[in-house]
């Protein structure tokens, strides 16, 4: 795609009309029965691949981006990893931006290897998620790929899970929290030369859970140039109104993700009797509408 | 192997006479010329596989454990992942304990998928490294596998890299540091029912860099039941005396890792003219001797 990740994402959001992302977290046991043929690693990897490709076809006209969850593929080892990159390639071919949810975090040459394997080149995702626990050493190699190839990065700042606060709320000397400290590091990492796009957003973004709107408002102040990847809508309990805290007043600045509430929509009672891909498409439409109404766009 | 990871590791250390681990961080460009045949992804994955299998044969009589670095394999996608699991399998067949350096960190069902793919079952490593930034949610699924299968876990507490302090030294209200807070979470996660081995160590350990001996001494107090995986010796600059801070007075409690200084020993001037696998074996012997002398065992 070229260009700058943040510009590309903002443009795709405007084109589709909603800042939403569908998370691809395929779990074999939850797939439609017709896809569950065979039970060994190869068959399971083939099934989650087929499932994701069908989901991509269903949601591509509706959403700007998808977020494949690497763990769900890695559980099937090499066959799963092959499926993951097939899904990434198909998504890009359908014009979707792809955020690889890998949450890698390492240092030096190891981080370089992760950046090379998961972010660099036309066959890799447009952006990935990374952990910042190891400090700037762990983020720099990814930032280098972003600068060189117009790709993007979302650093874990405040995650959506119940125990997130155990570590991320660790309080500093003047009552400041670790997640605020991490946010400042992310803002700094994203401010280097060649990292800002035409629209003022950096290619270095942050993961900020929708389940914590108060924290999101605070983080929006600390990171004015960061795009937020916002998990937690739907199955994890956050509403579109909760998500609004991650956005700027002009309605830009965040991408809200929903995974299970969309891709497993065919298991919801109110959609029973619907073809499974139709149920997924309807759920993606409902998700996009819900967000754009809450944001008033 | 069965049993309990900490018991197995302590026994293997006693058998081999030194608490050392060889890190397998294969980088294609640094391999002996004779292994660098072809240049595409398949050829590179085959080369790092062949290199690691030869290193395993050379070091198996000397060291109790090896630590393959997942990133170095993942850079070659499915071919690399297949090579990684071949290396894990071969290492276990040679009687080595295997610590998969994957540093995964996620939550709920995603963390379950990582634990299933990277730690569960006879074909996976005996232990893995994980990130604790997401709190207890991110560690629990790995702990469940440890309890059920006698496997182990090393949670990142204080890493060996230069910028580690940017995040991990974040100071709390009474001057306590984030890494101490993380250490308390790790001690708590490792204290549950069925997690302690016969020798009093938990299957939940910690990564504590050798480059920070002062911090290591403090962490040894906070985590009396944790085994420490200690990176930073050799190429990263820490000496055997620095590493000693991670051990208890009885000489148990830690496993020191060296990667580049051992596996690329054939590139050192003082070993030129030696067959490359002989150079690796000699470097592993020197490493083991250096550590056991420093610890007085």
Boltz contact constraints between the chains, C-beta under 6 A:
constraints:
  - contact:
      token1: [A, 69]
      token2: [B, 110]
      max_distance: 6.0
  - contact:
      token1: [A, 71]
      token2: [B, 106]
      max_distance: 6.0
  - contact:
      token1: [A, 71]
      token2: [B, 110]
      max_distance: 6.0
  - contact:
      token1: [A, 71]
      token2: [B, 113]
      max_distance: 6.0
  - contact:
      token1: [A, 71]
      token2: [B, 114]
      max_distance: 6.0
  - contact:
      token1: [A, 72]
      token2: [B, 113]
      max_distance: 6.0
  - contact:
      token1: [A, 74]
      token2: [B, 117]
      max_distance: 6.0
  - contact:
      token1: [A, 75]
      token2: [B, 113]
      max_distance: 6.0
  - contact:
      token1: [A, 75]
      token2: [B, 116]
      max_distance: 6.0
  - contact:
      token1: [A, 75]
      token2: [B, 117]
      max_distance: 6.0
  - contact:
      token1: [A, 77]
      token2: [B, 81]
      max_distance: 6.0
  - contact:
      token1: [A, 78]
      token2: [B, 78]
      max_distance: 6.0
  - contact:
      token1: [A, 78]
      token2: [B, 81]
      max_distance: 6.0
  - contact:
      token1: [A, 78]
      token2: [B, 82]
      max_distance: 6.0
  - contact:
      token1: [A, 81]
      token2: [B, 77]
      max_distance: 6.0
  - contact:
      token1: [A, 81]
      token2: [B, 78]
      max_distance: 6.0
  - contact:
      token1: [A, 81]
      token2: [B, 81]
      max_distance: 6.0
  - contact:
      token1: [A, 82]
      token2: [B, 78]
      max_distance: 6.0
  - contact:
      token1: [A, 103]
      token2: [B, 105]
      max_distance: 6.0
  - contact:
      token1: [A, 103]
      token2: [B, 106]
      max_distance: 6.0
  - contact:
      token1: [A, 105]
      token2: [B, 103]
      max_distance: 6.0
  - contact:
      token1: [A, 105]
      token2: [B, 131]
      max_distance: 6.0
  - contact:
      token1: [A, 106]
      token2: [B, 71]
      max_distance: 6.0
  - contact:
      token1: [A, 106]
      token2: [B, 103]
      max_distance: 6.0
  - contact:
      token1: [A, 107]
      token2: [B, 161]
      max_distance: 6.0
  - contact:
      token1: [A, 110]
      token2: [B, 69]
      max_distance: 6.0
  - contact:
      token1: [A, 110]
      token2: [B, 71]
      max_distance: 6.0
  - contact:
      token1: [A, 113]
      token2: [B, 71]
      max_distance: 6.0
  - contact:
      token1: [A, 113]
      token2: [B, 72]
      max_distance: 6.0
  - contact:
      token1: [A, 113]
      token2: [B, 75]
      max_distance: 6.0
  - contact:
      token1: [A, 114]
      token2: [B, 71]
      max_distance: 6.0
  - contact:
      token1: [A, 116]
      token2: [B, 75]
      max_distance: 6.0
  - contact:
      token1: [A, 117]
      token2: [B, 74]
      max_distance: 6.0
  - contact:
      token1: [A, 117]
      token2: [B, 75]
      max_distance: 6.0
  - contact:
      token1: [A, 131]
      token2: [B, 105]
      max_distance: 6.0
  - contact:
      token1: [A, 131]
      token2: [B, 131]
      max_distance: 6.0
  - contact:
      token1: [A, 131]
      token2: [B, 133]
      max_distance: 6.0
  - contact:
      token1: [A, 133]
      token2: [B, 131]
      max_distance: 6.0
  - contact:
      token1: [A, 133]
      token2: [B, 133]
      max_distance: 6.0
  - contact:
      token1: [A, 133]
      token2: [B, 167]
      max_distance: 6.0
  - contact:
      token1: [A, 134]
      token2: [B, 159]
      max_distance: 6.0
  - contact:
      token1: [A, 134]
      token2: [B, 161]
      max_distance: 6.0
  - contact:
      token1: [A, 135]
      token2: [B, 163]
      max_distance: 6.0
  - contact:
      token1: [A, 135]
      token2: [B, 164]
      max_distance: 6.0
  - contact:
      token1: [A, 135]
      token2: [B, 166]
      max_distance: 6.0
  - contact:
      token1: [A, 135]
      token2: [B, 167]
      max_distance: 6.0
  - contact:
      token1: [A, 136]
      token2: [B, 163]
      max_distance: 6.0
  - contact:
      token1: [A, 137]
      token2: [B, 161]
      max_distance: 6.0
  - contact:
      token1: [A, 137]
      token2: [B, 163]
      max_distance: 6.0
  - contact:
      token1: [A, 159]
      token2: [B, 134]
      max_distance: 6.0
  - contact:
      token1: [A, 161]
      token2: [B, 107]
      max_distance: 6.0
  - contact:
      token1: [A, 161]
      token2: [B, 134]
      max_distance: 6.0
  - contact:
      token1: [A, 161]
      token2: [B, 137]
      max_distance: 6.0
  - contact:
      token1: [A, 163]
      token2: [B, 135]
      max_distance: 6.0
  - contact:
      token1: [A, 163]
      token2: [B, 136]
      max_distance: 6.0
  - contact:
      token1: [A, 163]
      token2: [B, 137]
      max_distance: 6.0
  - contact:
      token1: [A, 164]
      token2: [B, 135]
      max_distance: 6.0
  - contact:
      token1: [A, 166]
      token2: [B, 135]
      max_distance: 6.0
  - contact:
      token1: [A, 167]
      token2: [B, 133]
      max_distance: 6.0
  - contact:
      token1: [A, 167]
      token2: [B, 135]
      max_distance: 6.0
  - contact:
      token1: [A, 170]
      token2: [B, 178]
      max_distance: 6.0
  - contact:
      token1: [A, 170]
      token2: [B, 181]
      max_distance: 6.0
  - contact:
      token1: [A, 171]
      token2: [B, 173]
      max_distance: 6.0
  - contact:
      token1: [A, 173]
      token2: [B, 171]
      max_distance: 6.0
  - contact:
      token1: [A, 178]
      token2: [B, 170]
      max_distance: 6.0
  - contact:
      token1: [A, 181]
      token2: [B, 170]
      max_distance: 6.0
